[in-house]
C-alpha cells in the first residue's frame, strides 16, 4: 500500500532475495523510461523503497505519480504469485 508523506508517495517492496529485487527494479526502470517519470528509490538486499513525486511541479504528488505507482503495483504482483 502506498502512503502519502511530505516527500511524496512512498512504498516498500519486499522480495525473496537480491536478484528478485534487482529484476523488479529493472522492470520498473523500463516503465519509468517509457513514462518519462523516474522514481527516487533505495535498494538494500531484498527491499526496495520507492518515493514518487513530480519534481517539476514543486515536488508534489500528481496524476503522473499515481499512474507510475499503479504500474509498479502491477509489476510487483508478478513477484507475489
N, C-alpha and C positions, 0 to 999 in steps of 0.2 A: 504494500500500500504506500502510495506517495504521500508525503507530508509537506505542508507549506510552512516554510521558515523564512526568516528575513533574507536568507541567501537565495531562496528560490524553491523549486520543487525538489524534494530530496527522497531518495530511497536507497536502501542497502539490499543487495542481492547476494545470496549465499549459494555456493556450488560444492560439489564433492571434492574438488581439487583445483590446483592452479591452472591446469590445462583447460578445464571447462570454463573457468573464469576468463581466461585469456581468449578462448574461442568466442565466448559471449561478447567480450569487448570488441573483437574483430568484426563480428556481425553488426554490432551497434555502430561501429565506426563507419561501416559501409552505408548504413541507413542515414547516419548524420551527414555524410558527404552528399548523398542524394538530396537530402532536405536542406543542405547548406545551413545547418544549425547544429552546433557542436556542444557536447556536454563538458562540464567540469567533472572530473572523476578521479578516483583513487582506487588502487588495487593492492590488497595485501593478501597473499596466498589464495584462499578460496572466497574472498569477499570483495565485492565491487561496490563502491559508494558513488552514487551519481547525484549531481546537482544540476538542475536545468533552470536557466533564466535567460532572458533576451537582453544581451549587453547593450545593443544599440537602442533599446527602449528604456534606458536607465536601470538596467538590471532588474526589470520587473518580470512577472510571470505573464506570458501572453499565450495566445492560441497556438503559436509555434511550439511552445514548451509542452503544452498538453498533447499536441499531435505527436511529438517525438516520444513523450512518456508512454503513450498508447502503443506506439511501435516497439518500444523497448519491452513493454509488458508482453507483447506477442512473442518476441524473441525468447524471453525468459520462460514462457510457458513450455517451450520445447525442451527445456532442461529439467523441468519438474516432472515430466512424464516418465 
